[in-house]
Amino acid sequence: MVKKGNEKELKTLEKKIGKVPKFFKELTVNEPEMFDLVMRFEQHIWDDGALSKKTKKLIAISIAAALRDQHAVRAQLAGAANLGVTKGEVEEALRVTFLLSGMPAYVYGKAQLDEVMK
């Protein structure tokens, strides 16, 4: 159960990144100070700066694919749609992942992409 007062922050986060992991929701009750710190840190990371949110999202998708983390790839893809990231942009980012992380990472990311962004 999410601690009252944090529902709005979690909804905003979910809109940005996609599905929020259960353990993170539980932080609102079990460790509210940690939740607040993570939310501040998350905001700092995702705010536009030298890189746009869209570019940062493409980097996050590529890293998740390189790590072959299904949950992270799907969560990042869900959030990408909210930022206007196109399937073509993700495919191009995954090609860079292929160069640096190899064919399995590319195939893994492409399979998740085709499933999430039909």
Secondary structure, DSSP 8 states (H G I E B T S, - for coil): ---TT-HHHHHHHHHHHSS--HHHHHHHHH-HHHHHHHHHHHHHHHS-SSS-HHHHHHHHHHHHHHHT-HHHHHHHHHHHHHTT--HHHHHHHHHHHHHHH-HHHHHHHHHHHHHH--
